[in-house]
Amino acid sequence: MDLIIGAGITGLSYAAYTNNDYIVIEKDDQVGGYCRTIKQDGFVWDYSGHFFHFQDQAIKNLIFSGINADDVLTVTKRTQIKYKDRLVDYPFQKNIHQLPQQEFIDCLYDLFQNPVKDYSTFKQMLYAKFGKSIAEKFLIPYNQKLYACDLDTLDVDAMGRFFPFADKEDIIANFKTNPATSYNATFLYPKGGAMEYVHSLCRHVDMSKVCLREYITHIDLQAHVATTNKRQIHYDNLISTMPFPALLTLTATPFDKSLYTCNKVLVFNIGFDRKGLEVNNNWIYYPESKYIFYRVGFYDNIFQKDRLSVYVEIGYKEDQPIDYEYAFQRTLHDMQLAGITTPQHRVVSHNTLLMNPAYVHITKQMEQDRARKMEQLGNSDVFSIGRYGSWIYCSIEDNIKQSKNLASQLSR
């Protein structure tokens, strides 16, 4: 019997794909993990923005099997960057021609006359690949707000394939044309929110085997026994989607906690009484420190609604205390400062979420240690998968693929 810890997208996907008998335990009172939807006062909000970009047709078919096609929007992605007094198309490095003339010249000069050649950290890579001006105008301040850490502590490939690299030729070519070559130039969004994907996935899961409000308190690797707040469960394979450091703790596996760091993200979902001033973008990036948030997303522009509905994301260090009331009032102030709202806009509904962990910090030392620990756990039939189970930066589709592959490997 397979014991699956966590009923988020990853855990449910494994249950949907496996041929083995299984049981799923979930500490919360509903399935979905971070892929949930809040419906409140006529607004539809997710646990921050969840935008599916399906590349694998089989996975897309699985996820859509329980959703009416008329209930899903195909949205052309429109994102920009608030840079000083203007909006610049994303990604910044491919749209420097939209900057004031002197700043454009500075960026172009630094791109071609760049003394930095060698690099071993994420920050050094930004300087080496894009030059001082592009790095310091957007790439460094934005990512420092996002990751809430010194970028010199991150690995060069901290964002993997998700970092929007562009060589000099791409940048120059983009001055006259702006081809939609991004892997996620469009995204799919259910009218009922991302939870509709979870509901569809659950049609392929025996929900009588999903146990809510149950959590692990100890795992005996030798005996293959997991102790929960309710019982002891004997398993053949244990598939964990909980954060990897938590799994190491529950299995009494010694590890250096300083290697496994992350940020946490405070999310405000806010609904207003009228349409906002931003009517085009799906989301906007805010690199400047004068704004508390690093990104604001516009549900009303996705759903084509007549009331401003946003998610606001604020990055914090993992152990940093949060003054929620200050953060909310500062958010409302900064939304006016950024030109999203006016003093006449009135909040009619809001919701507060804390995602912890949110973005994991990737370092070479952590990756080496993680590989050793995963091999050690695998020898005891314990497999840690998913974004946080693998302690990586990845997409939701990546999580589903990983679940599918592991289910194939372990199915008897």
C-alpha positions as CSV (number, residue, x, y, z in Angstrom):
1,M,0.0,0.0,0.0
2,D,1.3,3.5,-0.9
3,L,0.9,6.2,1.7
4,I,0.6,9.6,0.1
5,I,1.3,12.6,2.3
6,G,-0.5,15.8,1.0
7,A,-3.6,16.2,-1.1
8,G,-2.3,19.0,-3.3
9,I,-1.9,18.8,-7.0
10,T,1.2,16.5,-6.7
11,G,-0.3,14.1,-4.2
12,L,-3.6,13.8,-6.0
13,S,-1.8,13.3,-9.3
14,Y,0.1,10.4,-7.9
15,A,-3.1,8.9,-6.6
16,A,-4.7,9.4,-10.1
17,Y,-1.8,7.6,-11.9
18,T,-0.9,4.8,-9.6
19,N,-2.1,1.2,-10.0
20,N,-1.3,0.5,-6.4
21,D,-3.6,0.6,-3.4
22,Y,-3.2,3.9,-1.6
23,I,-4.2,6.2,1.1
24,V,-3.8,10.0,1.1
25,I,-3.6,12.0,4.3
26,E,-4.0,15.8,4.3
27,K,-3.6,18.0,7.4
28,D,-6.0,20.7,6.1
29,D,-9.8,20.4,5.9
30,Q,-9.9,20.4,2.1
31,V,-7.8,19.2,-0.8
32,G,-5.8,21.4,-3.2
33,G,-2.8,22.6,-1.2
34,Y,-1.8,26.0,-2.6
35,C,-4.0,25.4,-5.7
36,R,-7.2,26.6,-4.0
37,T,-9.9,29.2,-4.8
38,I,-11.7,31.6,-2.5
39,K,-15.1,32.9,-3.6
40,Q,-16.2,35.9,-1.5
41,D,-18.6,38.7,-2.0
42,G,-18.8,38.1,-5.7
43,F,-15.0,37.9,-6.2
44,V,-13.0,34.8,-7.3
45,W,-9.5,34.6,-5.9
46,D,-6.8,31.9,-5.8
47,Y,-4.0,31.3,-3.3
48,S,-2.1,33.9,-5.3
49,G,-1.9,33.6,-9.1
50,H,-2.0,30.1,-10.6
51,F,-1.7,30.0,-14.4
52,F,-1.5,26.7,-16.1
53,H,0.7,26.4,-19.2
54,F,0.1,22.9,-20.6
55,Q,2.9,21.5,-22.8
56,D,2.0,17.8,-22.4
57,Q,-1.2,16.9,-24.2
58,A,-1.9,13.8,-22.1
59,I,-1.6,15.8,-18.8
60,K,-3.8,18.5,-20.3
61,N,-6.4,15.9,-21.2
62,L,-6.4,14.5,-17.7
63,I,-6.8,17.9,-16.1
64,F,-9.5,19.0,-18.5
65,S,-11.5,15.7,-18.4
66,G,-13.9,17.0,-15.8
67,I,-14.2,20.6,-16.9
68,N,-16.6,22.0,-19.5
69,A,-14.5,23.7,-22.2
70,D,-16.9,26.7,-22.1
71,D,-15.9,27.3,-18.5
72,V,-12.2,27.8,-19.3
73,L,-10.7,31.1,-20.6
74,T,-7.7,31.1,-22.9
75,V,-5.9,34.3,-22.0
76,T,-3.1,36.0,-23.9
77,K,-0.6,37.0,-21.3
78,R,-0.1,40.7,-20.9
79,T,2.5,41.7,-18.3
80,Q,4.5,44.8,-17.8
81,I,7.0,46.4,-15.3
82,K,6.4,49.6,-13.4
83,Y,9.6,51.4,-13.9
84,K,9.7,54.9,-12.5
85,D,7.0,56.9,-14.3
86,R,6.2,54.3,-17.0
87,L,5.2,50.8,-17.8
88,V,7.8,48.7,-19.7
89,D,6.9,45.4,-21.4
90,Y,8.2,42.2,-19.7
91,P,10.8,40.9,-19.9
92,F,12.7,44.1,-19.1
93,Q,16.0,43.0,-20.8
94,K,14.2,42.6,-24.2
95,N,12.4,45.9,-24.0
96,I,15.1,48.4,-22.9
97,H,14.2,50.5,-26.0
98,Q,11.1,51.6,-24.2
99,L,13.2,53.4,-21.6
100,P,14.1,57.1,-21.7
101,Q,16.8,57.6,-24.3
102,Q,19.8,58.1,-22.0
103,E,18.8,55.0,-19.9
104,F,18.4,53.0,-23.1
105,I,21.8,54.0,-24.2
106,D,23.3,53.1,-20.8
107,C,21.7,49.7,-20.9
108,L,22.9,49.1,-24.5
109,Y,26.4,50.3,-23.8
110,D,26.7,48.1,-20.6
111,L,25.3,45.1,-22.5
112,F,28.0,45.3,-25.2
113,Q,30.9,46.8,-23.1
114,N,30.6,44.4,-20.1
115,P,33.8,43.7,-18.1
116,V,32.1,40.9,-16.1
117,K,32.8,37.6,-17.8
118,D,33.0,35.0,-15.0
119,Y,30.3,34.3,-12.5
120,S,29.4,31.7,-9.8
121,T,26.3,33.2,-8.2
122,F,22.8,34.3,-9.4
123,K,23.7,38.0,-8.9
124,Q,27.0,37.7,-10.7
125,M,25.3,35.9,-13.6
126,L,22.9,38.9,-14.0
127,Y,25.8,41.3,-14.3
128,A,27.7,39.0,-16.7
129,K,24.7,38.3,-18.9
130,F,23.0,41.7,-19.0
131,G,25.5,44.4,-17.9
132,K,25.3,46.8,-15.0
133,S,22.4,48.9,-16.1
134,I,19.9,46.2,-16.9
135,A,20.9,44.3,-13.8
136,E,20.6,47.2,-11.4
137,K,17.5,48.8,-12.9
138,F,15.3,45.7,-12.7
139,L,16.8,42.2,-12.4
140,I,18.6,42.7,-9.1
141,P,16.0,44.8,-7.2
142,Y,13.0,42.8,-8.4
143,N,14.5,39.4,-7.5
144,Q,15.8,40.7,-4.2
145,K,12.2,41.7,-3.4
146,L,10.9,38.3,-4.6
147,Y,13.4,36.0,-2.9
148,A,14.0,38.2,0.2
149,C,17.6,37.4,0.3
150,D,21.1,38.4,-1.0
151,L,21.2,37.1,-4.6
152,D,24.9,36.3,-4.2
153,T,23.7,33.4,-2.0
154,L,21.7,31.8,-4.8
155,D,23.0,29.4,-7.4
156,V,23.4,30.6,-11.0
157,D,20.5,28.4,-12.1
158,A,18.2,29.3,-9.2
159,M,15.3,29.8,-11.6
160,G,16.2,27.1,-14.1
161,R,14.3,27.4,-17.4
162,F,11.9,29.9,-16.0
163,F,14.4,32.7,-16.1
164,P,13.8,34.8,-19.3
165,F,17.3,34.7,-20.8
166,A,17.9,36.7,-24.0
167,D,21.1,37.0,-25.9
168,K,22.2,40.3,-27.6
169,E,20.7,39.3,-30.9
170,D,17.3,38.6,-29.3
171,I,17.4,42.0,-27.5
172,I,18.2,43.9,-30.7
173,A,15.6,42.0,-32.7
174,N,13.0,42.9,-30.2
175,F,13.5,46.6,-30.8
176,K,11.2,46.4,-33.8
177,T,9.3,43.2,-33.3
178,N,7.9,41.6,-30.2
179,P,7.3,37.9,-31.1
180,A,5.3,35.8,-28.6
181,T,8.0,33.2,-28.3
182,S,7.6,32.7,-24.5
183,Y,6.7,29.1,-23.4
184,N,3.7,30.6,-21.6
185,A,2.5,33.3,-24.1
186,T,-1.0,32.2,-23.2
187,F,-2.5,30.6,-20.2
188,L,-5.7,28.8,-19.3
189,Y,-7.9,30.0,-16.5
190,P,-11.1,28.4,-15.3
191,K,-14.0,30.8,-14.7
192,G,-14.4,29.3,-11.3
193,G,-10.7,29.6,-10.3
194,A,-7.8,27.2,-10.2
195,M,-9.7,24.9,-7.8
196,E,-11.7,23.7,-10.8
197,Y,-8.6,21.9,-12.0
198,V,-8.4,20.2,-8.6
199,H,-12.0,19.1,-8.7
200,S,-11.4,17.7,-12.2
201,L,-8.3,15.8,-11.0
202,C,-10.3,14.4,-8.0
203,R,-12.6,12.6,-10.5
204,H,-9.7,10.2,-11.1
205,V,-9.0,9.7,-7.4
206,D,-10.9,7.4,-5.0
207,M,-11.9,10.2,-2.6
208,S,-12.9,7.6,0.1
209,K,-9.2,7.1,0.5
210,V,-8.4,10.8,1.1
211,C,-8.3,11.5,4.8
212,L,-8.5,15.2,5.8
213,R,-7.4,16.8,9.1
214,E,-4.7,14.1,9.5
215,Y,-1.0,14.7,9.7
216,I,2.2,12.8,10.3
217,T,4.0,13.0,13.6
218,H,6.7,10.4,13.1
219,I,8.0,8.1,10.4
220,D,9.8,4.8,11.3
221,L,11.9,4.1,8.2
222,Q,13.0,0.6,9.3
223,A,9.5,-0.6,10.2
224,H,7.8,1.2,7.3
225,V,5.3,2.7,9.8
226,A,4.0,6.3,9.8
227,T,2.4,7.7,13.0
228,T,-0.3,10.3,12.5
229,N,-2.4,12.3,15.0
230,K,-5.0,9.6,14.6
231,R,-3.3,6.2,14.1
232,Q,-0.3,4.2,12.8
233,I,-0.2,3.3,9.1
234,H,2.0,0.5,7.7
235,Y,3.1,1.3,4.1
236,D,5.1,-0.3,1.3
237,N,6.0,3.1,-0.3
238,L,5.7,6.5,1.2
239,I,5.2,9.4,-1.2
240,S,5.7,12.7,0.5
241,T,4.8,16.1,-0.9
242,M,5.4,18.0,2.3
243,P,8.4,20.5,2.4
244,F,11.5,18.4,2.2
245,P,13.1,19.7,5.5
246,A,9.9,18.7,7.3
247,L,10.2,15.2,5.9
248,L,13.8,15.0,7.1
249,T,12.7,16.0,10.5
250,L,9.9,13.4,10.7
251,T,12.2,10.6,9.6
252,A,14.8,11.6,12.1
253,T,17.3,12.2,9.3
254,P,20.1,14.5,10.4
255,F,20.5,17.6,8.2
256,D,22.0,21.1,8.1
257,K,18.9,23.4,8.4
258,S,21.0,26.3,7.1
259,L,21.1,24.6,3.7
260,Y,17.3,24.6,3.2
261,T,16.1,28.1,3.2
262,C,13.2,29.9,1.5
263,N,11.1,33.0,1.6
264,K,7.5,33.4,2.6
265,V,5.0,35.4,0.6
266,L,2.1,37.4,2.1
267,V,-0.8,37.6,-0.3
268,F,-3.7,40.1,-0.1
269,N,-6.7,39.3,-2.3
270,I,-8.6,42.6,-2.5
271,G,-11.9,43.6,-4.1
272,F,-12.9,47.2,-4.8
273,D,-16.2,48.9,-5.5
274,R,-15.2,49.9,-9.1
275,K,-12.9,49.3,-11.9
276,G,-9.3,50.2,-11.5
277,L,-7.0,52.4,-13.6
278,E,-5.1,49.4,-15.0
279,V,-7.3,47.7,-17.6
280,N,-4.8,45.8,-19.8
281,N,-2.3,43.8,-17.8
282,N,-2.8,40.4,-16.2
283,W,-0.1,41.3,-13.7
284,I,2.6,44.0,-13.2
285,Y,6.0,43.7,-11.6
286,Y,7.2,46.4,-9.1
287,P,11.0,46.4,-8.6
288,E,11.3,49.7,-6.8
289,S,11.6,49.6,-3.0
290,K,9.0,52.4,-2.6
291,Y,6.4,49.8,-3.3
292,I,5.9,47.2,-0.6
293,F,4.8,44.6,-3.1
294,Y,6.8,42.9,-5.9
295,R,3.8,41.9,-8.0
296,V,0.1,42.8,-8.4
297,G,-2.2,40.6,-10.5
298,F,-5.6,41.7,-11.9
299,Y,-8.3,39.1,-11.8
300,D,-10.8,41.6,-13.2
301,N,-8.8,41.9,-16.4
302,I,-8.7,38.1,-16.8
303,F,-12.4,37.7,-16.1
304,Q,-13.4,41.0,-17.8
305,K,-15.3,42.2,-14.7
306,D,-16.3,45.7,-13.8
307,R,-14.8,45.8,-10.3
308,L,-11.1,45.9,-9.5
309,S,-10.0,42.5,-8.1
310,V,-6.3,42.0,-7.4
311,Y,-3.8,39.7,-5.7
312,V,-0.9,41.5,-4.1
313,E,2.3,39.6,-3.3
314,I,4.9,40.7,-0.7
315,G,8.1,38.8,0.0
316,Y,9.6,38.2,3.4
317,K,12.5,36.4,4.9
318,E,11.5,33.0,6.3
319,D,11.9,34.1,9.9
320,Q,10.9,37.7,9.5
321,P,7.9,38.9,11.6
322,I,5.0,40.3,9.8
323,D,2.8,43.3,10.8
324,Y,-0.3,42.4,8.9
325,E,-2.2,45.6,9.5
326,Y,0.8,47.7,8.5
327,A,1.3,45.6,5.4
328,F,-2.3,46.0,4.3
329,Q,-2.5,49.7,4.9
330,R,0.8,50.2,3.1
331,T,-0.5,48.1,0.2
332,L,-3.5,50.3,-0.2
333,H,-1.3,53.4,0.0
334,D,1.2,52.0,-2.6
335,M,-1.5,50.9,-5.0
336,Q,-2.5,54.6,-5.2
337,L,1.2,55.6,-5.5
338,A,1.6,53.1,-8.4
339,G,-1.5,54.4,-10.2
340,I,-3.7,51.3,-9.7
341,T,-6.3,53.0,-7.6
342,T,-7.5,56.5,-6.7
343,P,-8.6,57.9,-3.3
344,Q,-12.2,57.3,-4.4
345,H,-11.7,53.5,-4.6
346,R,-13.2,51.7,-1.7
347,V,-12.3,48.2,-0.5
348,V,-15.5,46.0,-0.3
349,S,-13.8,42.6,0.4
350,H,-10.4,41.2,1.1
351,N,-8.7,38.0,2.2
352,T,-5.2,37.4,3.7
353,L,-3.0,34.4,3.0
354,L,0.5,33.5,4.0
355,M,2.5,31.1,1.7
356,N,5.3,29.6,3.8
357,P,7.4,28.2,2.2
358,A,6.9,30.1,-1.1
359,Y,10.1,30.3,-3.2
360,V,12.9,28.0,-2.2
361,H,16.5,29.2,-2.3
362,I,18.6,27.1,-4.7
363,T,22.3,26.6,-4.0
364,K,24.8,24.0,-5.2
365,Q,25.5,22.9,-1.7
366,M,21.8,22.3,-1.0
367,E,21.3,20.5,-4.2
368,Q,24.2,18.1,-3.4
369,D,22.9,17.5,0.1
370,R,19.3,17.0,-1.2
371,A,20.5,14.4,-3.7
372,R,22.2,12.4,-1.0
373,K,19.3,12.6,1.3
374,M,16.8,11.6,-1.4
375,E,18.9,8.6,-2.3
376,Q,19.1,7.6,1.4
377,L,15.3,7.9,1.8
378,G,14.6,6.1,-1.5
379,N,16.6,3.1,-0.1
380,S,13.9,3.0,2.6
381,D,11.0,3.3,0.0
382,V,10.4,7.0,0.9
383,F,10.0,9.3,-2.1
384,S,9.7,13.1,-1.9
385,I,8.2,14.8,-4.9
386,G,6.5,18.1,-5.9
387,R,7.7,21.7,-5.7
388,Y,8.3,21.6,-2.0
389,G,8.9,17.9,-1.6
390,S,11.7,18.2,-4.2
391,W,12.7,21.6,-2.8
392,I,12.9,23.1,-6.3
393,Y,11.5,25.8,-8.6
394,C,9.1,24.2,-11.0
395,S,5.7,24.5,-12.6
396,I,2.5,22.8,-11.7
397,E,2.7,20.7,-14.8
398,D,6.2,19.6,-13.8
399,N,4.7,18.3,-10.5
400,I,2.1,16.3,-12.4
401,K,4.8,14.8,-14.6
402,Q,6.9,13.9,-11.6
403,S,3.9,12.2,-10.0
404,K,3.1,10.3,-13.2
405,N,6.7,9.1,-13.6
406,L,7.0,7.9,-10.0
407,A,3.6,6.1,-10.2
408,S,4.8,4.3,-13.3
409,Q,8.1,3.3,-11.5
410,L,6.4,2.0,-8.4
411,S,3.2,0.5,-9.8
412,R,3.1,-3.2,-9.2
